[in-house]
Amino acid sequence: MAEPVEVYCWSSAQILADPDPEVLTEAQRQRLAGFRTAARQEEYLAGRALLHAGLRRLPPGQWRTSLSHTAGLMACAAALQLQPGIDVEPLGRPVQPRYLRMSFSPREHAGWFDSAGPDQILRAWTLKEAFRKTCRDPLPPFRELEVHFPEDGPPQLHWRSVWFTAALDLAPGYLAALALPAPAGTAVSIHLLSA
């Protein structure tokens, strides 16, 4: 039997004091310089600082990482074997109706979407966002990623097959999702690191 895929996740509601720009690669420094507002530059730098702070706590290795930030929370995921994807959104976040129409398939609309509450729609959104972060170009369109809510288990993400996804409890008032480019039955050990 194969060893489980080890995934480490951590988050912070605080921007690290004076994040060090030296943690950035040259390409990241160029990207940072391209942001138009100081607030966006701070968010980018703080996210990279949080990512590096967490990686220092892990055993040495060629870690594949994912980062998500939203109003009030940043989250990171790292794995050795597979590219993880993580997404975090605040509960109650309004999603514009035009994005909803474009982001969910006709089968989702006919199935669960039209009777779903905002938190269920946001849960599906985070699963799709997390999964797209595991993909290389070209990214699959949101409408092709279908989320199903079985009565006897957690939500499932389908795209050509069923993929590994998990809901994470990172912070009160937020929904977070983790995805891996692996079949749904893959053994995965998720480690939530404390701040």
MDTraj code that builds the backbone (N, CA, C; nanometers):
import mdtraj as md
import numpy as np

residues = "MET ALA GLU PRO VAL GLU VAL TYR CYS TRP SER SER ALA GLN ILE LEU ALA ASP PRO ASP PRO GLU VAL LEU THR GLU ALA GLN ARG GLN ARG LEU ALA GLY PHE ARG THR ALA ALA ARG GLN GLU GLU TYR LEU ALA GLY ARG ALA LEU LEU HIS ALA GLY LEU ARG ARG LEU PRO PRO GLY GLN TRP ARG THR SER LEU SER HIS THR ALA GLY LEU MET ALA CYS ALA ALA ALA LEU GLN LEU GLN PRO GLY ILE ASP VAL GLU PRO LEU GLY ARG PRO VAL GLN PRO ARG TYR LEU ARG MET SER PHE SER PRO ARG GLU HIS ALA GLY TRP PHE ASP SER ALA GLY PRO ASP GLN ILE LEU ARG ALA TRP THR LEU LYS GLU ALA PHE ARG LYS THR CYS ARG ASP PRO LEU PRO PRO PHE ARG GLU LEU GLU VAL HIS PHE PRO GLU ASP GLY PRO PRO GLN LEU HIS TRP ARG SER VAL TRP PHE THR ALA ALA LEU ASP LEU ALA PRO GLY TYR LEU ALA ALA LEU ALA LEU PRO ALA PRO ALA GLY THR ALA VAL SER ILE HIS LEU LEU SER ALA".split()
xyz = np.array([
    [0.0843, -0.1182, 0.0000],
    [0.0000, 0.0000, 0.0000],
    [0.0891, 0.1248, 0.0000],
    [0.0526, 0.2215, -0.0801],
    [0.1334, 0.3433, -0.0936],
    [0.1233, 0.4291, 0.0324],
    [0.2321, 0.4995, 0.0600],
    [0.2328, 0.5935, 0.1718],
    [0.1343, 0.7066, 0.1415],
    [0.0690, 0.7607, 0.2438],
    [-0.0223, 0.8722, 0.2176],
    [0.0541, 0.9964, 0.1722],
    [-0.0123, 1.0762, 0.0929],
    [0.0426, 1.2048, 0.0533],
    [0.0357, 1.2954, 0.1755],
    [0.1486, 1.3520, 0.2137],
    [0.1547, 1.4405, 0.3303],
    [0.1356, 1.5850, 0.2833],
    [0.0373, 1.6520, 0.3404],
    [0.0107, 1.7918, 0.3066],
    [0.0098, 1.8722, 0.4359],
    [0.0809, 1.9829, 0.4354],
    [0.0865, 2.0726, 0.5507],
    [0.0155, 2.2022, 0.5135],
    [-0.0694, 2.2511, 0.6036],
    [-0.1429, 2.3748, 0.5810],
    [-0.1261, 2.4657, 0.7021],
    [-0.1162, 2.5947, 0.6775],
    [-0.1068, 2.6927, 0.7851],
    [-0.1665, 2.8231, 0.7365],
    [-0.2049, 2.9056, 0.8337],
    [-0.2688, 3.0323, 0.7993],
    [-0.2337, 3.1375, 0.9033],
    [-0.2642, 3.2615, 0.8677],
    [-0.2431, 3.3717, 0.9608],
    [-0.3425, 3.4821, 0.9299],
    [-0.3996, 3.5366, 1.0356],
    [-0.4887, 3.6509, 1.0198],
    [-0.4111, 3.7807, 1.0336],
    [-0.2834, 3.7701, 1.0658],
    [-0.2014, 3.8896, 1.0855],
    [-0.0932, 3.8966, 0.9790],
    [-0.0661, 4.0174, 0.9355],
    [0.0466, 4.0371, 0.8461],
    [0.1719, 4.0344, 0.9329],
    [0.2692, 3.9564, 0.8916],
    [0.3918, 3.9468, 0.9692],
    [0.4584, 4.0840, 0.9763],
    [0.5078, 4.1168, 1.0920],
    [0.5706, 4.2475, 1.1108],
    [0.6912, 4.2606, 1.0186],
    [0.6952, 4.3665, 0.9447],
    [0.8068, 4.3962, 0.8551],
    [0.8549, 4.2747, 0.7770],
    [0.7704, 4.2200, 0.6865],
    [0.8158, 4.1048, 0.6092],
    [0.9425, 4.1397, 0.5309],
    [1.0339, 4.0459, 0.5250],
    [1.1640, 4.0672, 0.4623],
    [1.1538, 4.0453, 0.3114],
    [1.1776, 4.1478, 0.2294],
    [1.1707, 4.1293, 0.0847],
    [1.2781, 4.0358, 0.0313],
    [1.3765, 4.0012, 0.1140],
    [1.4829, 3.9111, 0.0695],
    [1.4333, 3.7680, 0.0484],
    [1.3128, 3.7353, 0.0995],
    [1.2593, 3.6006, 0.0773],
    [1.2120, 3.5832, -0.0668],
    [1.2038, 3.6911, -0.1434],
    [1.1521, 3.6852, -0.2796],
    [1.2611, 3.6485, -0.3796],
    [1.2202, 3.5738, -0.4814],
    [1.3090, 3.5483, -0.5948],
    [1.3101, 3.6740, -0.6815],
    [1.3985, 3.6782, -0.7779],
    [1.4037, 3.7944, -0.8685],
    [1.2718, 3.8100, -0.9436],
    [1.2144, 3.6998, -0.9898],
    [1.0861, 3.7066, -1.0609],
    [0.9755, 3.7609, -0.9688],
    [0.9775, 3.7191, -0.8418],
    [0.8773, 3.7690, -0.7466],
    [0.8984, 3.9168, -0.7173],
    [1.0230, 3.9607, -0.7115],
    [1.0506, 4.1042, -0.6910],
    [0.9961, 4.1862, -0.8083],
    [1.0131, 4.1359, -0.9284],
    [0.9598, 4.2056, -1.0462],
    [0.8078, 4.2101, -1.0424],
    [0.7474, 4.0986, -1.0013],
    [0.6004, 4.0971, -0.9900],
    [0.5545, 4.1964, -0.8833],
    [0.6247, 4.1994, -0.7693],
    [0.5921, 4.2924, -0.6615],
    [0.5969, 4.4362, -0.7116],
    [0.7004, 4.4683, -0.7868],
    [0.7146, 4.6048, -0.8386],
    [0.6030, 4.6419, -0.9359],
    [0.5404, 4.5410, -0.9961],
    [0.4339, 4.5669, -1.0924],
    [0.2985, 4.5987, -1.0308],
    [0.2819, 4.5749, -0.9011],
    [0.1539, 4.6058, -0.8377],
    [0.1404, 4.7564, -0.8221],
    [0.0230, 4.8076, -0.8483],
    [0.0015, 4.9527, -0.8523],
    [-0.0214, 5.0165, -0.7161],
    [-0.0691, 4.9390, -0.6199],
    [-0.0989, 4.9995, -0.4896],
    [-0.0077, 4.9424, -0.3821],
    [0.0189, 5.0234, -0.2823],
    [0.1008, 4.9791, -0.1696],
    [0.0318, 4.8659, -0.0947],
    [-0.1019, 4.8711, -0.0867],
    [-0.1757, 4.7665, -0.0157],
    [-0.1570, 4.6314, -0.0843],
    [-0.1631, 4.6291, -0.2170],
    [-0.1449, 4.5028, -0.2905],
    [-0.0008, 4.4535, -0.2765],
    [0.0958, 4.5442, -0.2768],
    [0.2356, 4.5067, -0.2569],
    [0.2559, 4.4459, -0.1184],
    [0.1953, 4.5076, -0.0159],
    [0.2054, 4.4549, 0.1212],
    [0.1458, 4.3157, 0.1308],
    [0.0279, 4.2976, 0.0694],
    [-0.0391, 4.1677, 0.0736],
    [0.0475, 4.0607, 0.0068],
    [0.1035, 4.0923, -0.1077],
    [0.1880, 3.9974, -0.1803],
    [0.3116, 3.9611, -0.0975],
    [0.3790, 4.0604, -0.0450],
    [0.4995, 4.0377, 0.0345],
    [0.4669, 3.9600, 0.1619],
    [0.3563, 3.9954, 0.2268],
    [0.3175, 3.9247, 0.3496],
    [0.2842, 3.7787, 0.3211],
    [0.2189, 3.7530, 0.2087],
    [0.1872, 3.6150, 0.1722],
    [0.3124, 3.5325, 0.1495],
    [0.4095, 3.5887, 0.0795],
    [0.5346, 3.5170, 0.0560],
    [0.6115, 3.4975, 0.1868],
    [0.6063, 3.5961, 0.2752],
    [0.6735, 3.5825, 0.4049],
    [0.6082, 3.4717, 0.4876],
    [0.4751, 3.4653, 0.4879],
    [0.4052, 3.3589, 0.5603],
    [0.4404, 3.2226, 0.5016],
    [0.4451, 3.2142, 0.3702],
    [0.4809, 3.0889, 0.3043],
    [0.6201, 3.0434, 0.3486],
    [0.7179, 3.1327, 0.3450],
    [0.8541, 3.0976, 0.3848],
    [0.8638, 3.0652, 0.5338],
    [0.7887, 3.1352, 0.6170],
    [0.7897, 3.1066, 0.7614],
    [0.7400, 2.9644, 0.7875],
    [0.6359, 2.9233, 0.7172],
    [0.5846, 2.7872, 0.7330],
    [0.6802, 2.6830, 0.6793],
    [0.7396, 2.7094, 0.5642],
    [0.8328, 2.6126, 0.5053],
    [0.9534, 2.5872, 0.5948],
    [0.9956, 2.6875, 0.6715],
    [1.1075, 2.6688, 0.7638],
    [1.0742, 2.5673, 0.8731],
    [0.9455, 2.5445, 0.8971],
    [0.9033, 2.4507, 1.0016],
    [0.8920, 2.3075, 0.9496],
    [0.9075, 2.2869, 0.8189],
    [0.8918, 2.1552, 0.7584],
    [1.0277, 2.0906, 0.7358],
    [1.0285, 1.9578, 0.7225],
    [1.1550, 1.8911, 0.6909],
    [1.2080, 1.9408, 0.5560],
    [1.3385, 1.9335, 0.5339],
    [1.3922, 1.9770, 0.4042],
    [1.3311, 1.8961, 0.2903],
    [1.3140, 1.9600, 0.1776],
    [1.2603, 1.8906, 0.0609],
    [1.2218, 1.9887, -0.0478],
    [1.1866, 1.9358, -0.1615],
    [1.1410, 2.0160, -0.2743],
    [0.9892, 2.0331, -0.2635],
    [0.9488, 2.1233, -0.1766],
    [0.8070, 2.1428, -0.1475],
    [0.7366, 2.2146, -0.2617],
    [0.6203, 2.1657, -0.2961],
    [0.5321, 2.2319, -0.3912],
    [0.4310, 2.3084, -0.3071],
    [0.4058, 2.4325, -0.3403],
    [0.3272, 2.5172, -0.2509],
    [0.2109, 2.5845, -0.3220],
    [0.1165, 2.6293, -0.2406],
    [0.0024, 2.7071, -0.2868],
    [-0.0273, 2.8116, -0.1802],
    [-0.0740, 2.9268, -0.2243],
    [-0.1003, 3.0393, -0.1351],
    [-0.2331, 3.1026, -0.1723],
    [-0.3097, 3.1402, -0.0724],
    [-0.4356, 3.2107, -0.0956],
    [-0.4476, 3.3222, 0.0068],
    [-0.4987, 3.4359, -0.0348],
    [-0.5271, 3.5410, 0.0624],
    [-0.6578, 3.6086, 0.0263],
    [-0.7248, 3.6507, 0.1311],
    [-0.8511, 3.7205, 0.1189],
    [-0.8557, 3.8218, 0.2320],
    [-0.9581, 3.9010, 0.2361],
    [-0.9686, 4.0029, 0.3403],
    [-0.9563, 3.9388, 0.4787],
    [-0.8448, 3.9640, 0.5470],
    [-0.8281, 3.9198, 0.6847],
    [-0.7626, 3.7856, 0.7069],
    [-0.7292, 3.7103, 0.6009],
    [-0.6686, 3.5786, 0.6233],
    [-0.5829, 3.5389, 0.5033],
    [-0.4665, 3.4803, 0.5342],
    [-0.3799, 3.4202, 0.4335],
    [-0.3656, 3.2732, 0.4699],
    [-0.3576, 3.1863, 0.3681],
    [-0.3434, 3.0432, 0.3924],
    [-0.2421, 2.9844, 0.2953],
    [-0.1673, 2.8851, 0.3429],
    [-0.0645, 2.8195, 0.2620],
    [-0.0817, 2.6686, 0.2722],
    [-0.0385, 2.5990, 0.1672],
    [-0.0345, 2.4528, 0.1664],
    [0.0956, 2.4104, 0.1010],
    [0.1512, 2.2981, 0.1468],
    [0.2755, 2.2454, 0.0903],
    [0.2695, 2.0931, 0.0895],
    [0.3221, 2.0343, -0.0177],
    [0.3303, 1.8888, -0.0308],
    [0.4537, 1.8546, -0.1125],
    [0.5077, 1.7371, -0.0881],
    [0.6249, 1.6931, -0.1641],
    [0.5852, 1.6202, -0.2923],
    [0.4854, 1.5336, -0.2843],
    [0.4542, 1.4454, -0.3959],
    [0.3693, 1.5099, -0.5050],
    [0.2795, 1.5987, -0.4693],
    [0.1833, 1.6556, -0.5638],
    [0.1718, 1.8054, -0.5427],
    [0.1277, 1.8764, -0.6456],
    [0.1041, 2.0200, -0.6345],
    [-0.0286, 2.0434, -0.5616],
    [-0.0258, 2.1000, -0.4396],
    [-0.1525, 2.1286, -0.3721],
    [-0.2133, 2.2580, -0.4240],
    [-0.3404, 2.2726, -0.3994],
    [-0.4090, 2.3985, -0.4252],
    [-0.4887, 2.4333, -0.3016],
    [-0.4842, 2.5582, -0.2602],
    [-0.5607, 2.6011, -0.1423],
    [-0.6352, 2.7288, -0.1781],
    [-0.7551, 2.7412, -0.1248],
    [-0.8306, 2.8649, -0.1421],
    [-0.9030, 2.8948, -0.0122],
    [-0.9154, 3.0230, 0.0193],
    [-0.9849, 3.0667, 0.1400],
    [-1.0697, 3.1884, 0.1046],
    [-1.1908, 3.1908, 0.1573],
    [-1.2835, 3.3017, 0.1341],
    [-1.3593, 3.3305, 0.2631],
    [-1.3926, 3.4575, 0.2884],
    [-1.4727, 3.4894, 0.4065],
    [-1.6182, 3.4455, 0.3860],
    [-1.6772, 3.3885, 0.4911],
    [-1.8197, 3.3551, 0.4848],
    [-1.8985, 3.4823, 0.4545],
    [-2.0021, 3.4686, 0.3749],
    [-2.0853, 3.5837, 0.3432],
    [-2.0297, 3.6697, 0.2315],
    [-1.9176, 3.6284, 0.1712],
    [-1.8610, 3.7057, 0.0605],
    [-1.9602, 3.7072, -0.0547],
    [-1.9979, 3.8261, -0.0998],
    [-2.0905, 3.8293, -0.2138],
    [-2.0169, 3.7946, -0.3433],
    [-2.0798, 3.7130, -0.4241],
    [-2.0254, 3.6782, -0.5553],
    [-2.1218, 3.7354, -0.6588],
    [-2.0688, 3.8090, -0.7533],
    [-2.1533, 3.8736, -0.8524],
    [-2.2284, 3.7698, -0.9343],
    [-2.3594, 3.7937, -0.9576],
    [-2.4411, 3.6957, -1.0311],
    [-2.3837, 3.6563, -1.1668],
    [-2.3215, 3.7496, -1.2392],
    [-2.2683, 3.7125, -1.3715],
    [-2.1566, 3.6096, -1.3581],
    [-2.0756, 3.6173, -1.2497],
    [-1.9727, 3.5163, -1.2288],
    [-2.0344, 3.3811, -1.1961],
    [-2.1448, 3.3838, -1.1237],
    [-2.2116, 3.2590, -1.0883],
    [-2.2621, 3.1881, -1.2131],
    [-2.3234, 3.2617, -1.3035],
    [-2.3737, 3.2003, -1.4267],
    [-2.2591, 3.1411, -1.5086],
    [-2.1474, 3.2111, -1.5128],
    [-2.0336, 3.1662, -1.5942],
    [-1.9544, 3.0551, -1.5262],
    [-1.9643, 3.0425, -1.3955],
    [-1.8753, 2.9539, -1.3202],
    [-1.9331, 2.8174, -1.2876],
    [-2.0618, 2.8003, -1.3058],
    [-2.1245, 2.6737, -1.2711],
    [-2.1927, 2.6146, -1.3940],
    [-2.1818, 2.4835, -1.4069],
    [-2.2299, 2.4136, -1.5260],
    [-2.3825, 2.4050, -1.5275],
    [-2.4393, 2.3788, -1.6452],
    [-2.5841, 2.3561, -1.6513],
    [-2.6280, 2.2422, -1.5594],
    [-2.5440, 2.1378, -1.5476],
    [-2.5798, 2.0261, -1.4599],
    [-2.5795, 2.0691, -1.3135],
    [-2.4853, 2.1559, -1.2743],
    [-2.4850, 2.2080, -1.1372],
    [-2.6093, 2.2936, -1.1133],
    [-2.6424, 2.3795, -1.2099],
    [-2.7634, 2.4627, -1.1956],
    [-2.8885, 2.3761, -1.1850],
    [-2.8964, 2.2694, -1.2638],
    [-3.0138, 2.1820, -1.2602],
    [-3.0168, 2.0965, -1.1338],
    [-2.8999, 2.0692, -1.0757],
    [-2.8929, 1.9824, -0.9587],
    [-2.9100, 2.0574, -0.8285],
    [-2.8013, 2.1096, -0.7749],
    [-2.8038, 2.1677, -0.6402],
    [-2.8023, 2.3199, -0.6378],
    [-2.7514, 2.3845, -0.7417],
    [-2.7214, 2.5275, -0.7365],
    [-2.8437, 2.6147, -0.7092],
    [-2.9514, 2.5914, -0.7810],
    [-3.0671, 2.6811, -0.7710],
    [-3.1326, 2.6791, -0.6329],
    [-3.1109, 2.5719, -0.5565],
    [-3.1694, 2.5660, -0.4218],
    [-3.0640, 2.5859, -0.3123],
    [-2.9418, 2.6157, -0.3515],
    [-2.8328, 2.6279, -0.2545],
    [-2.8324, 2.7637, -0.1865],
    [-2.7829, 2.7648, -0.0650],
    [-2.7613, 2.8900, 0.0062],
    [-2.6253, 2.9471, -0.0300],
    [-2.5992, 3.0714, 0.0128],
    [-2.4722, 3.1353, -0.0226],
    [-2.3480, 3.0603, 0.0272],
    [-2.3541, 2.9975, 0.1452],
    [-2.2367, 2.9263, 0.1967],
    [-2.2061, 2.8013, 0.1136],
    [-2.3103, 2.7325, 0.0666],
    [-2.2879, 2.6148, -0.0174],
    [-2.2284, 2.6563, -0.1523],
    [-2.2756, 2.7659, -0.2077],
    [-2.2192, 2.8164, -0.3339],
    [-2.0737, 2.8568, -0.3123],
    [-2.0458, 2.9240, -0.2013],
    [-1.9084, 2.9643, -0.1714],
    [-1.8192, 2.8419, -0.1486],
    [-1.8717, 2.7362, -0.0857],
    [-1.7953, 2.6120, -0.0665],
    [-1.7567, 2.5552, -0.2028],
    [-1.8503, 2.5500, -0.2949],
    [-1.8206, 2.4987, -0.4293],
    [-1.7158, 2.5870, -0.4975],
    [-1.7296, 2.7185, -0.4813],
    [-1.6338, 2.8127, -0.5409],
    [-1.4927, 2.7857, -0.4885],
    [-1.4777, 2.7678, -0.3552],
    [-1.3440, 2.7446, -0.2991],
    [-1.2853, 2.6128, -0.3481],
    [-1.3683, 2.5106, -0.3643],
    [-1.3183, 2.3828, -0.4163],
    [-1.2661, 2.4000, -0.5589],
    [-1.3404, 2.4736, -0.6413],
    [-1.2979, 2.4966, -0.7793],
    [-1.1696, 2.5798, -0.7840],
    [-1.1633, 2.6853, -0.7049],
    [-1.0429, 2.7698, -0.7008],
    [-0.9214, 2.6886, -0.6554],
    [-0.9395, 2.6086, -0.5517],
    [-0.8281, 2.5277, -0.5012],
    [-0.7806, 2.4295, -0.6076],
    [-0.8742, 2.3652, -0.6754],
    [-0.8342, 2.2677, -0.7766],
    [-0.7610, 2.3341, -0.8931],
    [-0.8081, 2.4491, -0.9374],
    [-0.7413, 2.5171, -1.0496],
    [-0.5970, 2.5522, -1.0142],
    [-0.5682, 2.5732, -0.8861],
    [-0.4310, 2.6043, -0.8450],
    [-0.3392, 2.4825, -0.8538],
    [-0.3953, 2.3626, -0.8702],
    [-0.3131, 2.2431, -0.8876],
    [-0.2758, 2.2214, -1.0338],
    [-0.3401, 2.2923, -1.1225],
    [-0.3273, 2.2676, -1.2664],
    [-0.2195, 2.3544, -1.3300],
    [-0.1627, 2.3046, -1.4324],
    [-0.0740, 2.3819, -1.5186],
    [-0.1588, 2.4367, -1.6330],
    [-0.1041, 2.5308, -1.7040],
    [-0.1764, 2.5850, -1.8194],
    [-0.1983, 2.4740, -1.9215],
    [-0.3080, 2.4720, -1.9899],
    [-0.4196, 2.5643, -1.9759],
    [-0.5084, 2.5234, -1.8586],
    [-0.5619, 2.6230, -1.7905],
    [-0.6508, 2.5971, -1.6775],
    [-0.7872, 2.5507, -1.7284],
    [-0.8461, 2.4531, -1.6608],
    [-0.9810, 2.4134, -1.7020],
    [-1.0808, 2.5240, -1.6674],
    [-1.1763, 2.5508, -1.7549],
    [-1.2789, 2.6510, -1.7228],
    [-1.3593, 2.6091, -1.5993],
    [-1.3998, 2.7079, -1.5213],
    [-1.4791, 2.6800, -1.4009],
    [-1.6008, 2.5942, -1.4327],
    [-1.6660, 2.6202, -1.5454],
    [-1.7884, 2.5466, -1.5804],
    [-1.7621, 2.3985, -1.6025],
    [-1.6372, 2.3624, -1.6344],
    [-1.6058, 2.2210, -1.6548],
    [-1.5743, 2.1491, -1.5240],
    [-1.5455, 2.2235, -1.4191],
    [-1.5230, 2.1649, -1.2872],
    [-1.6588, 2.1582, -1.2185],
    [-1.7064, 2.0379, -1.1944],
    [-1.8388, 2.0239, -1.1340],
    [-1.8269, 1.9763, -0.9907],
    [-1.8995, 2.0431, -0.9024],
    [-1.9035, 2.0051, -0.7616],
    [-2.0361, 1.9350, -0.7360],
    [-2.0284, 1.8221, -0.6685],
    [-2.1465, 1.7457, -0.6300],
    [-2.1503, 1.7398, -0.4773],
    [-2.2690, 1.7477, -0.4230],
    [-2.2889, 1.7412, -0.2783],
    [-2.3672, 1.6140, -0.2455],
    [-2.2970, 1.4990, -0.2321],
    [-2.3680, 1.3757, -0.1989],
    [-2.4286, 1.3832, -0.0587],
    [-2.5393, 1.3144, -0.0406],
    [-2.6062, 1.3159, 0.0904],
    [-2.5233, 1.2454, 0.1966],
    [-2.4391, 1.1499, 0.1567],
    [-2.3677, 1.0674, 0.2541],
    [-2.2189, 1.0979, 0.2645],
    [-2.1776, 1.2189, 0.2298],
    [-2.0353, 1.2478, 0.2402],
    [-2.0024, 1.3921, 0.2054],
    [-1.8735, 1.4223, 0.2027],
    [-1.8309, 1.5592, 0.1733],
    [-1.8498, 1.5927, 0.0251],
    [-1.8436, 1.7196, -0.0081],
    [-1.8550, 1.7591, -0.1492],
    [-1.7443, 1.6935, -0.2326],
    [-1.7767, 1.6669, -0.3587],
    [-1.6810, 1.6062, -0.4504],
    [-1.6636, 1.6963, -0.5712],
    [-1.5407, 1.7041, -0.6204],
    [-1.5119, 1.7804, -0.7400],
    [-1.4867, 1.6831, -0.8546],
    [-1.5604, 1.7017, -0.9632],
    [-1.5475, 1.6170, -1.0816],
    [-1.4898, 1.6992, -1.1965],
    [-1.3859, 1.6469, -1.2563],
    [-1.3332, 1.6982, -1.3825],
    [-1.2620, 1.5820, -1.4484],
    [-1.3277, 1.5200, -1.5418],
    [-1.2785, 1.3995, -1.6095],
    [-1.2743, 1.2796, -1.5167],
    [-1.2736, 1.3003, -1.3877],
    [-1.2875, 1.1968, -1.2851],
    [-1.3138, 1.2705, -1.1534],
    [-1.3187, 1.1976, -1.0436],
    [-1.3398, 1.2617, -0.9133],
    [-1.2026, 1.2870, -0.8519],
    [-1.1779, 1.4102, -0.8027],
    [-1.0477, 1.4502, -0.7511],
    [-1.0491, 1.4646, -0.6001],
    [-0.9309, 1.4553, -0.5400],
    [-0.9214, 1.4723, -0.3955],
    [-0.9440, 1.6189, -0.3595],
    [-1.0403, 1.6420, -0.2719],
    [-1.0636, 1.7749, -0.2151],
    [-1.0987, 1.7574, -0.0681],
    [-1.0734, 1.8620, 0.0094],
    [-1.1073, 1.8591, 0.1512],
    [-1.1427, 1.9997, 0.1968],
    [-1.2411, 2.0078, 0.2831],
    [-1.2724, 2.1342, 0.3493],
    [-1.1782, 2.1469, 0.4683],
    [-1.1263, 2.2677, 0.4894],
    [-1.0350, 2.2918, 0.6013],
    [-1.0979, 2.3912, 0.6977],
    [-1.0766, 2.3685, 0.8254],
    [-1.1222, 2.4608, 0.9285],
    [-1.0004, 2.5398, 0.9755],
    [-0.9703, 2.6497, 0.9064],
    [-0.8511, 2.7274, 0.9374],
    [-0.8772, 2.8416, 1.0344],
    [-0.9945, 2.9049, 1.0226],
    [-1.0242, 3.0204, 1.1077],
    [-1.1751, 3.0421, 1.1094],
    [-1.2290, 3.0876, 1.2226],
    [-1.3720, 3.1170, 1.2283],
    [-1.4087, 3.2254, 1.1268],
    [-1.5236, 3.2060, 1.0616],
    [-1.5719, 3.3058, 0.9666],
    [-1.5174, 3.2901, 0.8259],
    [-1.4452, 3.1807, 0.7995],
    [-1.3865, 3.1583, 0.6673],
    [-1.4138, 3.0161, 0.6201],
    [-1.4264, 3.0003, 0.4892],
    [-1.4296, 2.8695, 0.4263],
    [-1.2959, 2.8494, 0.3571],
    [-1.2385, 2.7315, 0.3742],
    [-1.1118, 2.7001, 0.3080],
    [-1.1229, 2.5626, 0.2455],
    [-1.0543, 2.5463, 0.1324],
    [-1.0554, 2.4177, 0.0621],
    [-0.9146, 2.3832, 0.0188],
    [-0.8865, 2.2534, 0.0202],
    [-0.7605, 2.1986, -0.0271],
    [-0.7926, 2.1036, -0.1415],
    [-0.7121, 2.1055, -0.2470],
    [-0.7291, 2.0123, -0.3587],
    [-0.5932, 1.9570, -0.3978],
    [-0.5958, 1.8335, -0.4484],
    [-0.4760, 1.7689, -0.5006],
    [-0.5108, 1.7053, -0.6346],
    [-0.4165, 1.7048, -0.7296],
    [-0.4426, 1.6391, -0.8571],
    [-0.4266, 1.4872, -0.8431],
    [-0.5168, 1.4286, -0.7659],
    [-0.5126, 1.2859, -0.7367],
    [-0.6563, 1.2354, -0.7266],
    [-0.6778, 1.1081, -0.7559],
    [-0.8137, 1.0543, -0.7439],
    [-0.8681, 1.0680, -0.6022],
    [-0.9999, 1.0716, -0.5922],
    [-1.0666, 1.0946, -0.4642],
    [-1.0268, 0.9944, -0.3567],
    [-0.9954, 0.8712, -0.3900],
    [-0.9624, 0.7700, -0.2894],
    [-0.8179, 0.7713, -0.2430],
    [-0.7365, 0.8646, -0.2911],
    [-0.5957, 0.8713, -0.2531],
    [-0.5823, 0.8937, -0.1022],
    [-0.4904, 0.8196, -0.0406],
    [-0.4649, 0.8384, 0.1026],
    [-0.3874, 0.9693, 0.1218],
    [-0.4460, 1.0594, 0.1993],
    [-0.3858, 1.1902, 0.2223],
    [-0.3859, 1.2172, 0.3721],
    [-0.2738, 1.2622, 0.4230],
    [-0.2619, 1.3018, 0.5624],
    [-0.2435, 1.4540, 0.5654],
    [-0.3424, 1.5238, 0.6216],
    [-0.3398, 1.6699, 0.6266],
    [-0.2963, 1.7126, 0.7661],
    [-0.1924, 1.7939, 0.7724],
    [-0.1401, 1.8450, 0.8981],
    [-0.1656, 1.9955, 0.9039],
    [-0.2443, 2.0391, 1.0008],
    [-0.2695, 2.1817, 1.0198],
    [-0.1696, 2.2341, 1.1199],
    [-0.0830, 2.3246, 1.0746],
    [0.0182, 2.3812, 1.1620],
    [-0.0390, 2.5037, 1.2337],
    [-0.0091, 2.5154, 1.3614],
    [-0.0578, 2.6312, 1.4361],
    [0.0318, 2.7499, 1.4089],
    [-0.0240, 2.8667, 1.4308],
    [0.0523, 2.9911, 1.4042],
    [0.1657, 3.0077, 1.5004],
])
top = md.Topology()
chain = top.add_chain()
for i, resn in enumerate(residues, 1):
    res = top.add_residue(resn, chain, resSeq=i)
    for name in ("N", "CA", "C"):
        top.add_atom(name, md.element.get_by_symbol(name[0]), res)
traj = md.Trajectory(xyz[None], top)
